[in-house]
Amino acid sequence: MTAARRITNEVKSFHPFIKLLMLLVGVGVVASLLRFVYGLGATTNLNDTYPWGLWISFDVVTAVPLAAGAFTLGAIVHCFGIKKLEPLVRPAIVTGFLGYSLVSIGLLLDLGQPQRGWHVFRYWNVHSPMFEVSMCVAAYTTVLFLEFLSPVCEKFGLHLPLRLLRWIEMPLVVAAAAISTLHQSTLGTFFLIAVDKLHNLWYNPLLPLLFWISAICTGMCIIIIEASACHKWMGQPNEGTLLRTLAKIMPWTLGLYIFVRLFSLFALSDGPFFDRPVLTLLFFIELGFGFILPFFMFAQKSIRKNDRRRVIAACLVVFGLVLNRFNVSMFGMMDPNQIYYPSLIETLVTIGIIAGHILFFVLIARYFPIFEHHPETVDYSLPDQFRKIDSGEKSLETGTFPEGETVTGAR
């Protein structure tokens, strides 16, 4: 059977939902090509008043914290020593890698001259927060790619790269936590320059800190939603016990965010606050339903133990984060006399990026061992030669013989 025939048969066996995702990605690709052919002015509703639209508000400012689960969980597991959450790390890394890769695509689409995007690496502007975010996103995407290579090496049985990647695992985790802290907070620094444009409900000097704390909260909630969805629709084991442990951390992080948010609003911000009814409504929906309500939900043991209610609480936090980022980057700076609406091309591209994230995660989960947890007793010594792992000999990754006999002291 030819390779083309095998691929065709494989695609035919996909679930209809996966085929729908492939269609949406295809539509998004066509819309992206139209943007490059006709330019930003003809395909978007961006202008001098609104130079940042949907692609920045969602594909960058919102998508970056939604992909924060990788660095959050990596720090919890490897830096704080909560090793029992290790099975959740690989799916979080895949989510983060896909999220940042698609963020990079969104950035290229929003640049007026994307062919000059490489100039950020050649002509450094160390005084610009955009420079820091660009460098950190590039560095963090590279780190996530290296972390993602472990299941790839396991899939193809590559012995030496796998040992090497596990040997540098801790430096990668530390680098990921440091880099993410920088650019997650610097996204908030973007808007400190909008002194007279961003509404007082959201403008305050602690925006970088608020962006960082909310990214940590949302990263853990994305992991809860992702693990629950994989159990329900992909037949993966129920990680409810691990997710309950993760949910115990949520009241502390949410409580910290709410405290800093209210303190910065009433102690560090200037009024008026409630002079525009629509923005007032958005503020109370964001803070009330997106952070305060899930804070009280996660504080209850009965909700943390209930799979469905735990997911609902996590979804509320994600909703609050998304609304907060749109309030800061779009709604809070919108001129009532000149409203911005995304064009059809902008909308289709964003839908394509969201569909692409889900599609690639499902395909990676289908063909690569991202749900298999390698034990702590791993031989980290580097072999003398580059070779594939022989399936007939004892696997140092699993500590088992082909017949299933387990061994101890693999390290």
C-alpha positions, 0 to 999 in steps of 0.5 A: 500500500502506498503512503498516499493510500495509507494517509487517505485511509487514516483520514477517512477513519477520523471522527467527524469532529476531527474532519470538521477541525481540518476544514476550519483549519483549511478555511483559516489558511485560505483567509491567511493567504488572502491577508498576505495577498491583499494586505492588512488594510483591505482584509481587516478593519484595523486603522490608525485608531485601532492598530491592534484588533482581534489578532492581538487581543486574542491570538497574542494577549489572550492565547499566551496566558492560556498556554501557561499551563506548561511552565506552571505545572513544570514548576509545581512538579519539578521545582516544588517537588509535587511529583505525583502530578508528573502524568499531567506534565506532557499534555501541558507541554504539548498544549504550551508548545502548540499555543506559542507556535500559533501565537507566533503565526498570529504575530506574523499575520498582524505585522505590516511587513512580516518579511522583516520580522527577523529584524527583532533579532538583529536590531535590538531595542532593549527599552521596548517591552515588545522586544522583550516579549518577542525574544521571550516568546522565541526562547520559550517556544524553543524550550517547549520544542525541546521538552516536546522532543521526549515523546517524539524520541520515545515514539521512534525509539531514539536512545541517545537524544532521549537520555540527553533530553532527560539529562537537561530536563531540570535546566529546561524547566527552570528556564521555562519558568523564568522566561514565562515570568518575564513575558507573561508580566510584560504583556501587561507592561504593553498597556502602561503607556495607554495612560489616557486611553485605557479606562480607569477600571483596568489601568493601574501600575500593577498590570504586569503583576496582575497579568502574571498571576492570572496566567498562573491561575488560568494555566492550572485551569486549562490543565483541569479542563484538558485532562477532563476532556481527554478522559471523556472524549479520548478514552484516557485514564481519569486523573481526578485524584491529581486534578483535586490536588491541583484544585487545592492550589486554586483558592490561594492563587485566585485569592491573591489575584482578587486581593491585588486586583481590588487593591490596585483598583481602589488604592492605585487607580484614579477615578472615575470608575463607573462612568460608562455603563457597558464597561461597568457591566463588563468589569463586574462580569469579569471579576464576579463570574470569572474570579470571585465565584470560582474562588468560592467554588474551588474553596469547597471540598465537595466541588474539588472532588466532583469532576463536573463541578471542578471543570465548571469552576475552571471554565469560569476562570478561563472565561474571566481571563479571556474577558479580562484580556479583551477588556484591557486590550480592546473594550477598555480602550474603545472609542464610543464614537468609533467602534471596532468590529473584526472583519470576516477575514480576521474572524476566520483566521482566529477560528482557524487558529483555535481549530488548529490548536485542538486538531494538532493536540488530538493528532499528537495525542493519537500518534505520540506517547504524551499520556505515558508517564516515565518513572522516576527511576530512569537511567540518565547516563548517556550511552556510548553510541547513537542507536535506537532502543531495541524492543527485544531488550529491557527498556530503560524508559519503562523498566520492563522486559517484553514479557512484562516483568518489572525490574527495580534499581533501573537507575 
